[in-house]
Amino acid sequence: LENRVRFPVEILKAIRKAVGSDFIIIYRLSMLDLIEGGGSWEEIVTVAKAVEEAGATIINTGIGWHEARIPTIATVVPRGAFTWVTKKLKGSVKIPLVATNRINTPELAEEVLARGDADLISMARPFLADPHLVNKAKEGKEDLINTCIACNQACLDHIFKHKTASCLVNPVACRETEEKYMLKPLPNHSNSDSADPTRSQRKKIAVIGAGPAGIACAAAAGERGHEVVLFEAAKEIGGQFRLAQHIPGKEEFAETLRYYRNKLAAHNVALRLSHKVTSKELSNEKFDAVVIATGVKPRDLKVEGINHPKVVDYPLALSGQIQIGKRVAIIGAGGIGFDVAELLSTPTADTHDKVEMFLEEWGIDKEFKNGGGLKKKEPEQPPREIYLLQRKSEKLGKNLGQTTGWIHRTSLKNRGVKMIAGVSYQKIDDSGLHIRHLNGKDEILEVDHVIICAGQEVNIPTPLDTLQNDLKSLGSVASVHVIGGAHVALELDAKRAIEEGHLLAASL
């Protein structure tokens, strides 16, 4: 250890000598390696004292190596799950300590500081989601903060594919200077009530569907100064996001809906819920533009017995409106199939402490009895026997997020979910689901329910050409646009949906 510590110590001493005594140097110390043979707590304290003595001004908490097979920043990680690590070092050094990882709101940051877990808070992705986070908190506008949901889809996943980092909930991130992303205010428009945009510039826009694409488009168009009416057939906004927030580990999605709900109100978007709009209404209200953002619907699966009482589609399964049995087959192993399996395999909580549950599930030892902070995990007792099936013979979850897919696969494997590729579905009857394996062997999965997660298709109640003809025949001159899942439904993609909604609003 003494020789290994020389590396940071000599670097720190050289930097301090070069910059002088009034220059801040922050040292990132791996305090919880999360790998076999990682640092013991005694070693971590020794390194911390050495870098303090060598000239570090502040120590920042590092959690986990890239090689660690434990999630540290993804959305499955509870908020503030690792602040206890920083607190453990308090008192061992005199310089300030920084808490990190899954601290995504000013309220949580304040709570961590008030508890004495740390002296400072480090955030990164939350500023991609909302660069104005601090100012909004200072002004008491926390409800208008666009909260990071820790999905990694547009930031880290982009980086590992050599693409520009951005943000799923804020597509403008890192594209602020690209004109097509700029929400330019209309002439004579401001946020003041006295503003009177000219009719020649201000458009009356109907957005049909309040899923991710629709709410992003409506909010952005309203922010620019357009008169916007948002129609939604359901009782609430959200679409597929509303379903996703029920998945364990995706509760953060509710924050995105809270943000858009408040942003729509802030920009005077008229929200008409439980309302199926007609072509006649659109014509009578003289809209200049109609945006179809009606999202997706589950794809029909062609298999004998698809109408059997055992069969449940994924929206119903996720809604909680039906009691799912103890033995379940899930048809389709894309993102939704994995989400349904996650929901149904999550053990019933015997504690409300999400952090403790997370640490226990992933074998993290707060007592540091072993190097790296790991302990032996006890086998979980899953609440159900689950089969996750797909037709393709490739690895299940192959197309999940690059930085999160392994987490989902590991979690389901630990819970005993049987993942089977390369099967064909023969029929569904009272016995269960009849499948045929690649080798030609037939098998009956004796299950209580068969949940269909076999993809999506566009959900446009009125075909586009019919709607355009109807509007034209009624004398409407409205332009018609299609975005989100209603445009392309190959994969559920909130990143693309929100971006399309924003770009359309910026261009109108």
C-alpha positions in Angstrom: 0.0 0.0 0.0 2.8 2.4 0.9 4.3 2.2 -2.6 0.9 2.4 -4.3 0.0 5.5 -2.4 3.2 7.2 -3.8 1.5 7.5 -7.1 -1.3 10.0 -6.1 0.9 11.6 -3.4 3.7 12.6 -5.7 1.3 13.8 -8.3 -0.6 15.9 -5.7 2.6 17.4 -4.2 3.8 18.4 -7.7 0.4 20.0 -8.6 0.3 21.8 -5.2 3.8 23.1 -5.8 2.9 24.4 -9.3 -0.4 26.1 -8.4 0.3 27.4 -4.9 -1.6 27.3 -1.7 -4.8 29.1 -2.8 -5.8 26.8 -5.6 -8.5 24.1 -5.0 -7.5 20.5 -5.8 -10.2 17.9 -5.6 -9.1 14.3 -5.3 -11.5 11.5 -6.3 -10.9 8.6 -3.9 -12.4 5.2 -4.6 -14.1 4.5 -1.2 -16.1 1.5 -2.2 -14.5 -0.6 -5.0 -17.4 -3.2 -5.2 -15.0 -5.9 -6.6 -13.4 -9.0 -5.0 -10.1 -8.1 -3.5 -10.9 -4.4 -3.4 -9.6 -2.0 -0.8 -10.3 -2.6 2.9 -11.7 0.3 4.9 -8.3 0.6 6.7 -6.6 1.1 3.4 -9.1 3.7 2.2 -8.6 5.7 5.4 -4.8 5.5 4.9 -5.0 6.8 1.4 -7.4 9.6 2.4 -5.0 10.8 5.1 -2.1 10.6 2.7 -3.7 12.7 0.0 -4.9 15.2 2.6 -1.3 15.6 3.8 0.0 15.8 0.2 -2.2 18.9 -0.5 -5.7 17.9 -1.6 -8.3 20.6 -0.7 -11.3 18.3 -1.0 -12.0 14.6 -1.3 -14.7 13.4 -3.7 -16.3 10.0 -3.2 -15.7 7.4 -5.9 -18.1 4.4 -5.9 -17.3 1.2 -7.8 -15.0 0.4 -10.6 -16.2 -0.1 -14.2 -15.4 -3.8 -13.7 -17.8 -3.9 -10.8 -21.0 -5.9 -11.6 -23.1 -3.9 -9.2 -25.1 -0.9 -10.4 -23.9 2.4 -9.0 -25.7 5.2 -11.0 -28.5 3.7 -13.0 -32.1 4.3 -12.1 -32.4 1.0 -10.2 -30.1 2.6 -7.6 -32.2 4.4 -5.0 -31.6 8.0 -4.5 -28.6 8.8 -2.2 -27.8 5.1 -1.9 -24.1 5.6 -1.2 -24.0 8.7 1.0 -23.3 6.4 4.0 -19.8 5.7 2.5 -18.9 9.4 2.6 -20.2 9.7 6.1 -18.1 6.7 7.2 -14.9 8.7 6.3 -16.0 11.8 8.2 -13.7 12.4 11.2 -10.8 10.5 9.6 -9.7 13.6 7.7 -10.2 17.3 8.3 -10.8 18.5 4.7 -14.3 18.6 3.2 -15.9 15.5 1.7 -18.2 15.3 -1.3 -21.1 12.9 -1.6 -21.9 11.5 -5.0 -24.1 9.1 -7.0 -27.9 9.3 -7.5 -28.3 12.7 -5.8 -30.7 14.3 -8.3 -32.8 16.9 -6.5 -32.0 20.0 -4.4 -34.2 18.6 -1.6 -32.1 15.4 -1.4 -28.9 17.3 -1.5 -30.0 19.5 1.3 -31.1 16.4 3.3 -27.7 14.8 2.8 -25.9 17.9 4.1 -28.3 18.4 7.0 -27.7 14.8 8.1 -24.0 15.4 8.2 -23.2 12.7 5.6 -21.1 15.1 3.6 -19.8 18.7 3.3 -20.5 19.1 -0.4 -22.7 17.5 -3.1 -21.5 16.4 -6.6 -24.0 16.3 -9.4 -23.4 15.7 -13.1 -26.3 14.2 -15.1 -28.9 16.4 -13.3 -27.4 19.4 -15.1 -27.9 17.7 -18.4 -31.5 17.2 -17.5 -31.9 20.8 -16.4 -29.0 23.3 -16.5 -31.1 25.8 -14.5 -31.5 23.4 -11.6 -29.7 25.6 -9.0 -31.4 28.8 -10.0 -34.9 27.2 -10.0 -34.2 25.9 -6.5 -33.0 29.3 -5.4 -36.2 30.9 -6.8 -38.5 28.3 -5.1 -39.4 26.8 -8.5 -38.5 23.2 -7.7 -41.7 21.9 -9.4 -40.3 23.2 -12.7 -37.0 21.3 -12.4 -36.6 18.7 -15.1 -35.2 15.9 -13.0 -32.6 13.4 -14.1 -34.2 9.9 -14.2 -30.8 8.1 -14.4 -31.7 6.2 -17.5 -28.3 6.7 -19.2 -29.9 6.4 -22.6 -28.7 9.7 -24.1 -25.7 10.5 -22.0 -23.5 7.5 -21.1 -25.0 5.2 -23.8 -24.2 7.9 -26.4 -20.6 8.3 -25.1 -19.9 4.6 -25.4 -21.1 4.7 -29.0 -19.0 7.7 -29.8 -22.0 9.9 -30.1 -22.6 13.4 -28.6 -23.9 13.1 -25.1 -27.3 14.6 -24.5 -30.3 13.8 -22.3 -33.5 11.8 -22.8 -35.6 14.3 -20.9 -33.8 17.3 -22.3 -32.8 16.8 -26.0 -31.3 20.3 -26.1 -28.5 19.3 -23.8 -25.1 19.7 -25.6 -27.0 21.0 -28.6 -27.7 24.4 -27.3 -26.0 26.1 -30.3 -27.8 24.1 -32.9 -30.5 26.3 -34.4 -33.0 23.6 -35.0 -33.2 22.9 -31.2 -33.6 26.5 -30.2 -37.1 27.5 -29.0 -37.2 31.0 -30.4 -39.9 33.2 -28.9 -42.5 34.5 -31.3 -42.4 38.2 -32.3 -44.0 40.4 -29.6 -44.2 37.4 -27.2 -42.9 37.2 -23.7 -43.9 35.4 -20.5 -45.8 38.4 -19.4 -49.6 38.4 -19.4 -49.7 41.7 -21.4 -47.9 40.1 -24.4 -50.1 40.2 -27.5 -48.4 38.0 -30.2 -49.6 38.9 -33.8 -51.9 36.4 -35.3 -49.7 36.1 -38.4 -47.0 34.6 -36.2 -48.9 32.9 -33.4 -50.4 29.6 -34.4 -53.3 27.7 -32.9 -52.0 24.2 -32.5 -53.8 21.0 -31.6 -51.7 18.2 -30.1 -53.5 14.8 -30.0 -52.0 12.5 -27.4 -50.3 13.3 -24.1 -47.5 10.7 -24.1 -43.9 11.7 -24.1 -43.9 13.1 -27.7 -47.2 15.0 -27.2 -46.4 16.6 -23.9 -42.9 17.6 -25.1 -44.3 19.2 -28.3 -47.2 21.0 -26.5 -44.9 22.4 -23.7 -42.3 23.6 -26.2 -44.8 25.1 -28.5 -46.5 26.9 -25.6 -43.1 28.1 -24.4 -42.5 29.8 -27.7 -45.9 31.6 -27.5 -48.2 29.5 -29.6 -51.8 28.8 -28.5 -51.8 25.1 -27.8 -54.6 22.7 -26.9 -53.5 19.2 -25.8 -56.1 16.4 -26.2 -55.8 13.1 -24.3 -58.2 10.2 -24.3 -57.0 8.9 -20.9 -57.6 10.5 -17.5 -54.0 11.5 -17.1 -51.0 12.5 -19.2 -48.0 10.3 -19.7 -48.8 7.5 -22.1 -46.2 4.7 -21.9 -44.3 6.8 -19.2 -47.3 6.5 -17.0 -47.0 2.7 -17.2 -43.3 2.7 -16.8 -43.4 4.5 -13.4 -44.9 1.4 -11.9 -41.7 -0.6 -12.6 -39.5 -1.1 -9.6 -36.5 1.1 -10.3 -38.3 3.4 -12.7 -40.2 5.4 -10.1 -38.2 8.4 -11.3 -40.3 8.6 -14.5 -43.0 10.2 -12.3 -40.7 13.2 -12.0 -40.8 13.7 -15.7 -44.6 13.7 -15.7 -44.6 16.1 -12.8 -42.3 18.5 -14.7 -44.3 18.4 -17.8 -47.6 18.8 -15.9 -46.3 22.0 -14.4 -44.6 23.2 -17.6 -47.8 22.8 -19.6 -49.7 24.9 -17.0 -46.9 27.5 -16.8 -47.2 28.1 -20.6 -51.0 28.2 -20.7 -51.4 24.9 -22.6 -55.1 24.0 -22.5 -55.3 20.4 -21.4 -58.4 18.4 -22.3 -58.3 15.0 -20.6 -60.7 12.1 -21.2 -61.3 13.7 -24.5 -61.3 11.9 -27.9 -61.2 14.7 -30.4 -62.9 14.5 -33.7 -62.1 15.9 -37.2 -65.1 18.2 -36.9 -63.9 19.6 -33.6 -60.5 20.3 -35.1 -62.1 22.1 -38.0 -64.6 24.1 -36.0 -61.8 25.4 -33.6 -59.8 26.5 -36.7 -56.5 25.1 -35.8 -53.5 26.0 -37.9 -51.6 22.8 -37.2 -52.6 19.4 -35.9 -50.0 17.2 -34.3 -50.8 13.5 -34.0 -48.9 12.0 -31.0 -51.3 9.1 -30.2 -48.4 6.7 -29.5 -48.5 3.0 -29.8 -50.6 0.0 -28.9 -49.7 -3.6 -28.2 -49.1 -5.6 -31.4 -51.6 -8.3 -32.1 -50.0 -11.7 -31.7 -51.2 -14.4 -34.1 -51.4 -17.6 -32.1 -54.1 -20.1 -31.3 -55.9 -19.2 -28.1 -54.9 -15.6 -28.0 -58.3 -14.7 -26.5 -58.0 -17.3 -23.7 -58.7 -15.9 -20.2 -55.1 -16.6 -19.2 -53.9 -14.0 -21.7 -53.1 -10.5 -20.5 -51.6 -7.6 -22.5 -48.7 -5.7 -20.9 -50.6 -2.4 -20.2 -53.1 -4.3 -18.0 -50.3 -6.3 -16.3 -48.4 -3.1 -15.5 -51.5 -1.2 -14.4 -52.0 -3.3 -11.3 -55.7 -3.7 -12.1 -55.4 -7.5 -12.3 -54.0 -10.0 -9.9 -51.3 -11.9 -11.7 -50.8 -15.6 -10.8 -47.8 -17.4 -9.3 -46.7 -19.0 -12.5 -46.3 -16.6 -15.5 -45.0 -16.8 -19.1 -44.0 -13.5 -20.8 -44.0 -13.6 -24.6 -41.4 -11.1 -25.8 -38.1 -10.2 -24.3 -37.6 -6.6 -25.4 -37.6 -3.7 -23.0 -41.2 -4.2 -22.0 -40.8 -7.9 -21.4 -37.9 -7.2 -19.1 -39.9 -4.5 -17.3 -42.8 -6.8 -16.7 -40.5 -9.6 -15.5 -38.8 -7.0 -13.1 -42.2 -6.0 -11.7 -43.5 -9.5 -11.2 -40.2 -10.9 -9.8 -39.6 -8.2 -7.2 -40.1 -9.6 -3.7 -42.6 -8.0 -1.5 -40.8 -5.5 0.6 -40.6 -6.1 4.3 -39.0 -2.7 4.9 -39.7 0.8 3.5 -35.9 1.5 3.4 -35.2 1.2 -0.3 -31.4 1.8 0.2 -31.1 -1.1 2.7 -33.1 -3.3 0.3 -30.8 -2.4 -2.6 -27.7 -3.0 -0.6 -29.0 -6.4 0.5 -30.1 -7.5 -2.9 -26.7 -6.7 -4.5 -24.5 -7.9 -1.6 -23.0 -4.6 -0.4 -21.6 -4.7 3.1 -21.7 -1.4 5.0 -19.4 -3.0 7.7 -16.6 -3.6 5.2 -15.8 -7.1 6.6 -14.3 -7.9 3.2 -12.2 -5.9 0.8 -14.3 -4.0 -1.8 -17.3 -3.8 0.5 -18.9 -7.0 -0.8 -20.6 -9.8 1.1 -22.2 -13.1 0.2 -25.7 -12.7 -1.1 -28.4 -15.0 0.2 -30.5 -16.6 -2.6 -33.7 -14.7 -3.1 -37.1 -16.2 -2.8 -39.0 -14.8 -5.8 -42.7 -14.4 -5.5 -43.4 -16.1 -8.8 -42.1 -18.6 -11.3 -41.5 -16.7 -14.5 -40.6 -17.7 -18.0 -39.3 -14.9 -20.3 -39.5 -16.0 -23.9 -38.5 -14.8 -27.3 -38.6 -16.1 -30.9 -35.1 -15.0 -31.8 -32.3 -17.3 -30.9 -30.0 -14.5 -29.8 -29.2 -13.5 -26.2 -32.2 -12.0 -24.4 -32.0 -8.3 -23.8 -29.4 -7.9 -26.5 -30.8 -4.5 -27.5 -31.3 -3.1 -24.0 -29.2 0.0 -23.0 -25.5 -0.5 -23.1 -24.9 0.7 -19.6 -28.1 -0.8 -18.1 -28.9 -4.0 -20.0 -26.5 -6.1 -17.9 -28.2 -4.9 -14.7 -31.6 -6.1 -15.9 -30.3 -9.5 -17.0 -28.4 -10.0 -13.7 -31.3 -9.0 -11.6 -33.7 -11.4 -13.3 -31.1 -14.2 -13.3 -30.6 -13.7 -9.5 -34.4 -14.0 -9.0 -34.6 -17.3 -10.9 -36.4 -16.0 -14.0 -36.0 -18.6 -16.8 -34.9 -16.9 -19.9 -35.5 -19.0 -23.1 -34.6 -17.9 -26.6 -35.5 -19.5 -30.0 -39.0 -20.7 -29.2 -42.2 -20.6 -31.3 -45.6 -20.3 -29.7 -48.0 -23.1 -30.7 -51.1 -22.3 -28.7 -52.6 -21.2 -25.4 -55.2 -23.2 -23.6 -56.3 -24.4 -20.1 -53.0 -26.3 -19.8 -51.0 -23.2 -20.3 -48.6 -22.0 -23.1 -47.5 -24.6 -25.7 -44.1 -23.8 -27.1 -41.6 -25.5 -29.5 -37.9 -25.2 -29.0 -35.3 -24.8 -31.8 -34.5 -28.6 -31.6 -38.1 -29.4 -32.3 -39.0 -30.4 -28.8 -42.5 -29.4 -27.7 -43.1 -28.2 -24.1 -46.2 -27.0 -22.1 -45.5 -24.3 -19.7 -48.2 -24.8 -17.0 -48.8 -21.2 -16.1 -51.6 -19.1 -14.7 -51.1 -16.2 -17.0 -49.5 -15.5 -20.4 -48.5 -11.8 -20.7 -48.1 -10.5 -24.2 -45.1 -8.1 -24.7 -44.6 -8.9 -28.4 -44.0 -5.4 -29.6 -46.1 -2.4 -30.6 -47.7 -0.8 -33.6 -48.8 2.7 -34.3 -51.9 3.8 -32.6 -53.7 6.2 -35.0 -57.5 5.7 -34.6 -58.1 7.6 -37.8 -55.7 6.9 -40.7 -53.6 9.9 -41.6 -54.9 10.3 -45.1 -58.5 10.0 -43.8 -57.9 12.7 -41.2 -56.4 15.0 -43.8 -59.2 14.5 -46.2 -61.8 15.0 -43.5 -60.2 18.3 -42.4 -60.0 19.5 -46.0 -63.6 18.6 -46.7 -64.6 20.5 -43.6 -62.8 23.6 -44.9 -59.8 23.3 -42.5 -56.3 24.4 -43.8 -54.5 22.9 -40.9 -51.2 21.2 -41.6 -50.9 17.7 -40.1 -47.8 16.3 -38.4 -47.1 12.9 -36.9 -44.5 12.3 -34.2 -43.4 9.7 -31.6 -44.7 6.2 -31.6 -47.6 7.2 -33.9 -44.8 7.9 -36.5 -42.6 4.9 -35.9 -43.4 2.1 -33.5 -40.6 -0.4 -34.0 -39.3 0.1 -30.5 -40.6 2.1 -27.6 -38.2 5.0 -27.6 -39.0 7.9 -25.2 -35.7 9.6 -26.2 -36.7 9.8 -29.9 -40.3 10.7 -29.0 -39.4 13.7 -26.8 -36.8 14.9 -29.3 -39.3 14.7 -32.2 -41.8 16.6 -30.1 -39.3 19.3 -29.3 -38.0 19.7 -32.8 -41.4 20.0 -34.3 -42.4 22.7 -31.8 -39.2 24.6 -32.6 -40.0 24.5 -36.3 -43.6 25.5 -36.3 
